[in-house]
Amino acid sequence: MSKKATKNQEPEATYTERDIVLAKVRGFPPWPGMVVNPDSVPPSVSKERPTGKKATFYCVRFFPAGDFAWLVAKDISKLKEHEIQAYISEPHKKNADLLAGYRIALEPEKWEKERENADLIAAEQEDNASVDQLDSEQDEDEKKLSKAKKRKRDSDAAAKPKSKAKAKTDKKTSVKGRKNGTKSKEMVESEDDGDQDAEGEGGDVASGAKAAPPPSKKLRRDKDEDVDVKMESDPEARKVREWRHKLQKALLGSKGLPSPDEMPGLDQLFTTVEKYDHPNLIDYLSFSKIGKVMRHIAALSAEKVPRDEEFHFRTRAKALVEKWHTIVDARKANEGGEAAPNGTSAEAAGASPTQNATSTAAAAEGENGDAAGDISMLSAV
């Protein structure tokens, strides 16, 4: 038997989760990392997983940056402790990142916790961005609707003719006000008053009034960050946020309609949320943004919610938003009308100030419809 045949029969090395390895990637020196569970990697990494090949690919996460790579066994070797110590103790000049990677490889537990926290924060920011994007799209639609109504009112007002008595008075005043080509004192004062009235009613700032200074955004941001840190350490707050994640991914995600088989599980989750009560409920609503998600679920069309005629998810979402609005208003009344923590009493229940204003206008004009048509009404309490 030839040496080549013997070499081909050698069993391929295998690796398990959390093995510390030295991996080779083209264009880089051999780099220390850890074999990770391929089912736990982010979606963007999972999409790059090679398919349709006979070779076994392992997912390696490198120290210290946390980058991923899909590698075959021949590009990986287990990194022993004495090899790590030998590299760290070598006197010659080293790449700073590579040296940091070897040091982490010696005791990776602390690094793992730091990366886990960073990954959770990144995932939360991504989820919040998607919810805020939904809100911004709806806010933009509501602003366009509000501007269209305002233009219509202004157009109607401009088209309305003056009464004959008013036109006659205006003409008489104009003739009387001019003498020898100059305006009388009374006419000048009258026009000045008119300008002030117009500016006070339709201008940016009323005459003689000082513009209010802009709010301190930094102060608000610092306060929000303090509250978020406090909520992150509260297991109940994190639990409510996890409910929001599940609902958002199932019913508002970008992967298409959920499977009808998932609906009984979502029904149980809805029931859990409906029965949930806690003294800090309003704070949890604001932190988790579950109210916003419920508002968007209520606005979905029937064809986007499988088995909705059986479980009534849209109707239940709308009822939850209205229930939370009632709780928020009761708290504000007990506190003498002061704003809820973070100044987000409306947001806690799933409504923005713009949507509250829109819903009030809609209620005044008698605009009613189904859950998709009158979603702004959810904000009215």
Sequence and secondary structure as in RCSB ss.txt:
>XXXX:A:sequence
MSKKATKNQEPEATYTERDIVLAKVRGFPPWPGMVVNPDSVPPSVSKERPTGKKATFYCVRFFPAGDFAWLVAKD
ISKLKEHEIQAYISEPHKKNADLLAGYRIALEPEKWEKERENADLIAAEQEDNASVDQLDSEQDEDEKKLSKAKK
RKRDSDAAAKPKSKAKAKTDKKTSVKGRKNGTKSKEMVESEDDGDQDAEGEGGDVASGAKAAPPPSKKLRRDKDE
DVDVKMESDPEARKVREWRHKLQKALLGSKGLPSPDEMPGLDQLFTTVEKYDHPNLIDYLSFSKIGKVMRHIAAL
SAEKVPRDEEFHFRTRAKALVEKWHTIVDARKANEGGEAAPNGTSAEAAGASPTQNATSTAAAAEGENGDAAGDI
SMLSAV
>XXXX:A:secstr
  HHHHHHTS      TT EEEE  TTS  EEEEEE GGGS HHHHTT   S SS EEEEEETTT  EEEEEGGG
EEE  HHHHHHHHH  S   HHHHHHHHHHHS HHHHHHHHHHHHHHHHHHHHHHHHHHHHHHHHHHHHHHHHHH
HHHHHHHHHS   HHHHHHHHHHHHHHEETTEE HHHHHHHHHHHHHHHHHHSSS TT        HHHHHHHHH
HHHHHHHT HHHHHHHHHHHHHHHHHS SS S  GGGHHHHHHHHHHHHH   TTHHHHHHHH HHHHHHHHHTS
 GGGSTTHHHH HHHHHHHHHHHHHHHHHHHHHHTTS   GGG HHHHTT  HHHHHHHHHHHHHT    TTTTG
GGGG  
